Amino acid sequence: MVSIIVTHKKDTLYLKDCLESIAEQQFKDYETILVVDHTEDNIEPLIEEFKDKINLKVFYLEDKHGVSSARNLGLDKATGEYVYFLDNDDYLYGDSIKLLLDVMDEDTDMAYGRMKHTWFQKQAFNDSQGDDDDNNDNGADDKKVIYDFNEPYANMLEKYRKLDKITVLSAIYKKSLFTDNNIRFNEKQTYFSDTKVLVQLLNNAKNIKSNEESVYVKRHHNDKAKNPAISQFTREETMPDYFVAYKNAIKAAGTNERIINHLYYILAKFVVKEYIMKMRWSEDDRWRNEFFTELATLAKDINNKVLKDDFTHAEKAMVKSMKHNDFAKMKKKAMRVLFNRKIVKMIKNPRVRNKTITLYVFNKMKLKENWVVFESFMGRNCSGQPKYVYKYLQEAYGDKYKCIWVVDRKGVEIPGKHKTCKRFSLKYYYYMNRSKYWVNNMRQPLSIPRREETVMLATWHGTPLKRLVFDMDDVHSANPRYKDIVFKQTRAWDYLLSDNPFSTERFQSCFRFEKEKILEYGYPANDPMYAPDREEQAAKIKEKLGIPKDKKVILYAPTWRDDQFYEAGQYGFELDLDVNRLQEEFGDEYVLLLRLHYFIVDQLDLSKYGDFTVDGSSYDDITDLYLISDMLITDYSSVFFDYANLKRPVLYYTYDLDKYRDVLRGFYLDMEKDLPGPLLLTNDEVVDAIKNIDKIKEQYKDRYEEFYNRFCCVDDGHAAQRVVEKVFK
């Protein structure tokens, strides 16, 4: 029997995934030992739900605290021949434990599998996501570790270059390996307690095997401010335990030179990667005093052979100075290391070079009070709120303001007098640093040094249906640091536009933003929908796109899926809408205008549909597409809030509603009760809805009116004027 030891401190959402993954194991000869560490959560419902499913036995820490104490209690209570540690915020993928048992035999004391790192909850995870072994955060200057999965020391220890990463997780152990060798977790340690234990296990195990098909999913926390994991506490908090863990691990290694040398290597890497940054920039004097003294004491034993590879000449000199407890000399060498790295980065990375020039040159130049930088959707086009703020600024004030547009490609149509610059070019940094005003409808890059006098107008780009940032329990997009990054970016906003009272309330919570800075003035991009000549403008746009005058237009504008990504800001998309069927049914009456979200980079081949489809994804301004569309088909995109200003029918093709609502995002509205159109789950329902669009308009007439009054109540064609007069006057 296997004793699965789970420790719990807080967050039942994580724990539920953990316990569910145990229940899904096909192998059933196990007991689950849940050790509760003084939690404030109500876990009784989960205990009741899983007690029979996973042979659950619950124990509580009484006079002790911490994961080390919890694991030790779990070991004491375990009755199985084997033990397996599973943190409450992690989960198993597939039949992980059975796969490890398959390679165990009488002479084998432990077996390990793969560890995958993700920030996705279990329902959204698949084996292609995340990174194996989380070994990509060692710094751009480090070489990637290549190791043999079947070699225990390489796989369980040497691939890790940080003390933080060493773990007893993802492996199964004979319980006797712990009891016969008196291996226990140090209950005085909050951090790094796995280090010594793993060293003892490797040193005492008679035989160690592996199974690459067994997968343990290490789930990282993505809201460090609200719910930090142990690994997300500050270095200042963890350093005392760092020293204890290192000393204990060296002692536990005994005469095992291979383990000792790798621990030396980890310490040397810490000195040349992390310590010098803290010594250089941290305001905490402990890095220059007591932490240095402790590190120097530990470093004096580092074998110089360890420094032979993977360290530059300057880094070796720095470690050797620390070994001799010479802070002044070490600091001098450290400054040389940092200087060399900066030069290398400036040569290799134009963005680093431009940022450095900005700090030392542009930042010392006078700020231009009448310069305004505009950027829409990360420089992809001239559209959205920035476009219409810009147009009104020029119409009302002429040449009073010098306008600069950030565009990443040639051929972007920008009306009026302006300058352009490419995103992250030297000219971009020049204009961004010298301009008094920034107008942006996305989150600005953190790499831009912002002057205190700069005024930033964040216009945003829609009324939120999907939960955003701090209103999300979890993040399933491509960046696990999403919440931390957004928090830093939004602190630089001086104003944030809102289109209605609903958005104003949501923006306060999702961005943690002050109400006093939110301008509930309407969206400038919606002004054209109230223009007296909108029909004439629509006719010109149809002609420009080559759409026949006698054809009506269906605009299909789906959003991106958080879990279908290549990298941050680069998402894939699978077209689930049956375009062939729509062409057969409506080709004589309609044209299908496809508009993908700007995050979606997949190119869809529409040529096989002939004149029935028009690709509007590369068209700059979606407001123009609204004006020519007779109906909108969307899913969870915010486009329907803006489109509702035209009071034209909206259909919702929500074929993956359950997953999107319950796993990926969640909504601020009740999709079935609040939206001004039907939710359609199949292509048959889409076809039927289009055929009966007049009946649907009548059916949803009252709800549409309520929706319009709630979400379009501020827009009146003069939003740009209100914004400009407030911000620029």
JOSUL-V118427 format. One record per residue. N is the residue number from 1. RES is the residue in three letters. SS is DSSP state (a for helix, b for strand, c for the rest). Layout:
# JOSUL-V118427
n/res/ss
N/RES/SS
N/RES/SS
This chain:
# JOSUL-V118427
n/res/ss
1/MET/c
2/VAL/b
3/SER/b
4/ILE/b
5/ILE/b
6/VAL/b
7/THR/b
8/HIS/b
9/LYS/c
10/LYS/c
11/ASP/c
12/THR/a
13/LEU/a
14/TYR/a
15/LEU/a
16/LYS/a
17/ASP/a
18/CYS/a
19/LEU/a
20/GLU/a
21/SER/a
22/ILE/a
23/ALA/a
24/GLU/c
25/GLN/c
26/GLN/c
27/PHE/c
28/LYS/c
29/ASP/c
30/TYR/b
31/GLU/b
32/THR/b
33/ILE/b
34/LEU/b
35/VAL/b
36/VAL/b
37/ASP/c
38/HIS/c
39/THR/c
40/GLU/c
41/ASP/c
42/ASN/c
43/ILE/c
44/GLU/a
45/PRO/a
46/LEU/a
47/ILE/a
48/GLU/a
49/GLU/a
50/PHE/a
51/LYS/c
52/ASP/c
53/LYS/c
54/ILE/c
55/ASN/c
56/LEU/b
57/LYS/b
58/VAL/b
59/PHE/b
60/TYR/b
61/LEU/c
62/GLU/c
63/ASP/c
64/LYS/c
65/HIS/c
66/GLY/c
67/VAL/a
68/SER/a
69/SER/a
70/ALA/a
71/ARG/a
72/ASN/a
73/LEU/a
74/GLY/a
75/LEU/a
76/ASP/a
77/LYS/a
78/ALA/c
79/THR/c
80/GLY/c
81/GLU/c
82/TYR/b
83/VAL/b
84/TYR/b
85/PHE/b
86/LEU/b
87/ASP/b
88/ASN/c
89/ASP/c
90/ASP/c
91/TYR/b
92/LEU/b
93/TYR/b
94/GLY/c
95/ASP/c
96/SER/a
97/ILE/a
98/LYS/a
99/LEU/a
100/LEU/a
101/LEU/a
102/ASP/c
103/VAL/c
104/MET/c
105/ASP/c
106/GLU/c
107/ASP/c
108/THR/c
109/ASP/c
110/MET/b
111/ALA/b
112/TYR/b
113/GLY/b
114/ARG/b
115/MET/b
116/LYS/b
117/HIS/b
118/THR/b
119/TRP/c
120/PHE/c
121/GLN/c
122/LYS/a
123/GLN/a
124/ALA/a
125/PHE/c
126/ASN/c
127/ASP/c
128/SER/c
129/GLN/c
130/GLY/c
131/ASP/b
132/ASP/b
133/ASP/c
134/ASP/c
135/ASN/c
136/ASN/c
137/ASP/c
138/ASN/c
139/GLY/c
140/ALA/c
141/ASP/c
142/ASP/c
143/LYS/c
144/LYS/c
145/VAL/c
146/ILE/c
147/TYR/c
148/ASP/c
149/PHE/c
150/ASN/c
151/GLU/c
152/PRO/a
153/TYR/a
154/ALA/a
155/ASN/a
156/MET/a
157/LEU/a
158/GLU/a
159/LYS/c
160/TYR/c
161/ARG/c
162/LYS/c
163/LEU/a
164/ASP/a
165/LYS/a
166/ILE/c
167/THR/c
168/VAL/c
169/LEU/c
170/SER/c
171/ALA/b
172/ILE/b
173/TYR/b
174/LYS/b
175/LYS/a
176/SER/a
177/LEU/a
178/PHE/a
179/THR/a
180/ASP/c
181/ASN/c
182/ASN/c
183/ILE/c
184/ARG/c
185/PHE/c
186/ASN/c
187/GLU/c
188/LYS/c
189/GLN/c
190/THR/c
191/TYR/c
192/PHE/c
193/SER/c
194/ASP/a
195/THR/a
196/LYS/a
197/VAL/a
198/LEU/a
199/VAL/a
200/GLN/a
201/LEU/a
202/LEU/a
203/ASN/a
204/ASN/a
205/ALA/c
206/LYS/c
207/ASN/c
208/ILE/b
209/LYS/b
210/SER/b
211/ASN/b
212/GLU/b
213/GLU/b
214/SER/b
215/VAL/b
216/TYR/b
217/VAL/b
218/LYS/b
219/ARG/b
220/HIS/c
221/HIS/c
222/ASN/c
223/ASP/c
224/LYS/c
225/ALA/c
226/LYS/c
227/ASN/c
228/PRO/c
229/ALA/c
230/ILE/a
231/SER/a
232/GLN/a
233/PHE/c
234/THR/c
235/ARG/a
236/GLU/a
237/GLU/a
238/THR/a
239/MET/a
240/PRO/a
241/ASP/a
242/TYR/a
243/PHE/a
244/VAL/a
245/ALA/a
246/TYR/a
247/LYS/a
248/ASN/a
249/ALA/a
250/ILE/a
251/LYS/a
252/ALA/a
253/ALA/a
254/GLY/c
255/THR/c
256/ASN/c
257/GLU/a
258/ARG/a
259/ILE/a
260/ILE/a
261/ASN/a
262/HIS/a
263/LEU/a
264/TYR/a
265/TYR/a
266/ILE/a
267/LEU/a
268/ALA/a
269/LYS/a
270/PHE/a
271/VAL/a
272/VAL/a
273/LYS/a
274/GLU/a
275/TYR/a
276/ILE/a
277/MET/a
278/LYS/a
279/MET/a
280/ARG/a
281/TRP/a
282/SER/c
283/GLU/c
284/ASP/c
285/ASP/a
286/ARG/a
287/TRP/a
288/ARG/c
289/ASN/c
290/GLU/a
291/PHE/a
292/PHE/a
293/THR/a
294/GLU/a
295/LEU/a
296/ALA/a
297/THR/a
298/LEU/a
299/ALA/a
300/LYS/c
301/ASP/c
302/ILE/c
303/ASN/c
304/ASN/a
305/LYS/a
306/VAL/a
307/LEU/a
308/LYS/c
309/ASP/c
310/ASP/c
311/PHE/c
312/THR/c
313/HIS/a
314/ALA/a
315/GLU/a
316/LYS/a
317/ALA/a
318/MET/a
319/VAL/a
320/LYS/a
321/SER/a
322/MET/a
323/LYS/a
324/HIS/c
325/ASN/c
326/ASP/c
327/PHE/a
328/ALA/a
329/LYS/a
330/MET/a
331/LYS/a
332/LYS/a
333/LYS/a
334/ALA/a
335/MET/a
336/ARG/a
337/VAL/a
338/LEU/a
339/PHE/a
340/ASN/a
341/ARG/a
342/LYS/a
343/ILE/a
344/VAL/a
345/LYS/a
346/MET/a
347/ILE/a
348/LYS/a
349/ASN/c
350/PRO/a
351/ARG/a
352/VAL/a
353/ARG/a
354/ASN/a
355/LYS/a
356/THR/a
357/ILE/a
358/THR/a
359/LEU/a
360/TYR/a
361/VAL/c
362/PHE/a
363/ASN/a
364/LYS/a
365/MET/c
366/LYS/c
367/LEU/c
368/LYS/b
369/GLU/b
370/ASN/b
371/TRP/b
372/VAL/b
373/VAL/b
374/PHE/b
375/GLU/b
376/SER/b
377/PHE/c
378/MET/c
379/GLY/c
380/ARG/c
381/ASN/b
382/CYS/c
383/SER/c
384/GLY/a
385/GLN/a
386/PRO/a
387/LYS/a
388/TYR/a
389/VAL/a
390/TYR/a
391/LYS/a
392/TYR/a
393/LEU/a
394/GLN/a
395/GLU/a
396/ALA/a
397/TYR/a
398/GLY/a
399/ASP/a
400/LYS/a
401/TYR/c
402/LYS/b
403/CYS/b
404/ILE/b
405/TRP/b
406/VAL/b
407/VAL/c
408/ASP/c
409/ARG/c
410/LYS/c
411/GLY/c
412/VAL/c
413/GLU/c
414/ILE/c
415/PRO/c
416/GLY/c
417/LYS/c
418/HIS/c
419/LYS/b
420/THR/b
421/CYS/b
422/LYS/c
423/ARG/c
424/PHE/c
425/SER/c
426/LEU/a
427/LYS/a
428/TYR/a
429/TYR/a
430/TYR/a
431/TYR/a
432/MET/a
433/ASN/a
434/ARG/a
435/SER/b
436/LYS/b
437/TYR/b
438/TRP/b
439/VAL/b
440/ASN/b
441/ASN/c
442/MET/c
443/ARG/c
444/GLN/c
445/PRO/c
446/LEU/c
447/SER/c
448/ILE/c
449/PRO/c
450/ARG/c
451/ARG/c
452/GLU/c
453/GLU/c
454/THR/c
455/VAL/b
456/MET/b
457/LEU/b
458/ALA/b
459/THR/c
460/TRP/c
461/HIS/c
462/GLY/c
463/THR/c
464/PRO/c
465/LEU/c
466/LYS/b
467/ARG/c
468/LEU/c
469/VAL/a
470/PHE/a
471/ASP/a
472/MET/c
473/ASP/c
474/ASP/c
475/VAL/c
476/HIS/c
477/SER/c
478/ALA/c
479/ASN/c
480/PRO/c
481/ARG/c
482/TYR/a
483/LYS/a
484/ASP/a
485/ILE/a
486/VAL/a
487/PHE/a
488/LYS/a
489/GLN/a
490/THR/a
491/ARG/c
492/ALA/c
493/TRP/c
494/ASP/c
495/TYR/b
496/LEU/b
497/LEU/b
498/SER/b
499/ASP/c
500/ASN/c
501/PRO/a
502/PHE/a
503/SER/a
504/THR/a
505/GLU/a
506/ARG/a
507/PHE/a
508/GLN/a
509/SER/a
510/CYS/a
511/PHE/c
512/ARG/c
513/PHE/c
514/GLU/c
515/LYS/a
516/GLU/a
517/LYS/a
518/ILE/b
519/LEU/b
520/GLU/b
521/TYR/c
522/GLY/c
523/TYR/c
524/PRO/a
525/ALA/a
526/ASN/a
527/ASP/a
528/PRO/a
529/MET/a
530/TYR/a
531/ALA/c
532/PRO/c
533/ASP/c
534/ARG/a
535/GLU/a
536/GLU/a
537/GLN/a
538/ALA/a
539/ALA/a
540/LYS/a
541/ILE/a
542/LYS/a
543/GLU/a
544/LYS/a
545/LEU/a
546/GLY/c
547/ILE/c
548/PRO/c
549/LYS/c
550/ASP/c
551/LYS/c
552/LYS/b
553/VAL/b
554/ILE/b
555/LEU/b
556/TYR/b
557/ALA/b
558/PRO/c
559/THR/c
560/TRP/c
561/ARG/c
562/ASP/c
563/ASP/c
564/GLN/c
565/PHE/b
566/TYR/b
567/GLU/b
568/ALA/c
569/GLY/c
570/GLN/b
571/TYR/b
572/GLY/c
573/PHE/c
574/GLU/c
575/LEU/c
576/ASP/c
577/LEU/c
578/ASP/c
579/VAL/a
580/ASN/a
581/ARG/a
582/LEU/a
583/GLN/a
584/GLU/a
585/GLU/a
586/PHE/a
587/GLY/c
588/ASP/c
589/GLU/c
590/TYR/b
591/VAL/b
592/LEU/b
593/LEU/b
594/LEU/b
595/ARG/c
596/LEU/c
597/HIS/c
598/TYR/c
599/PHE/c
600/ILE/b
601/VAL/c
602/ASP/c
603/GLN/c
604/LEU/c
605/ASP/c
606/LEU/c
607/SER/a
608/LYS/a
609/TYR/a
610/GLY/a
611/ASP/a
612/PHE/a
613/THR/b
614/VAL/b
615/ASP/b
616/GLY/c
617/SER/c
618/SER/c
619/TYR/c
620/ASP/c
621/ASP/c
622/ILE/a
623/THR/a
624/ASP/a
625/LEU/a
626/TYR/a
627/LEU/a
628/ILE/a
629/SER/c
630/ASP/c
631/MET/b
632/LEU/b
633/ILE/b
634/THR/b
635/ASP/c
636/TYR/c
637/SER/c
638/SER/c
639/VAL/a
640/PHE/a
641/PHE/a
642/ASP/a
643/TYR/a
644/ALA/a
645/ASN/a
646/LEU/a
647/LYS/c
648/ARG/c
649/PRO/b
650/VAL/b
651/LEU/b
652/TYR/b
653/TYR/b
654/THR/c
655/TYR/c
656/ASP/c
657/LEU/a
658/ASP/a
659/LYS/a
660/TYR/a
661/ARG/a
662/ASP/a
663/VAL/a
664/LEU/a
665/ARG/c
666/GLY/c
667/PHE/b
668/TYR/c
669/LEU/c
670/ASP/c
671/MET/a
672/GLU/a
673/LYS/a
674/ASP/a
675/LEU/c
676/PRO/c
677/GLY/c
678/PRO/c
679/LEU/b
680/LEU/b
681/LEU/c
682/THR/c
683/ASN/a
684/ASP/a
685/GLU/a
686/VAL/a
687/VAL/a
688/ASP/a
689/ALA/a
690/ILE/a
691/LYS/a
692/ASN/c
693/ILE/a
694/ASP/a
695/LYS/a
696/ILE/a
697/LYS/a
698/GLU/a
699/GLN/a
700/TYR/c
701/LYS/a
702/ASP/a
703/ARG/a
704/TYR/a
705/GLU/a
706/GLU/a
707/PHE/a
708/TYR/a
709/ASN/a
710/ARG/a
711/PHE/a
712/CYS/c
713/CYS/c
714/VAL/c
715/ASP/c
716/ASP/c
717/GLY/c
718/HIS/c
719/ALA/a
720/ALA/a
721/GLN/a
722/ARG/a
723/VAL/a
724/VAL/a
725/GLU/a
726/LYS/a
727/VAL/a
728/PHE/c
729/LYS/c
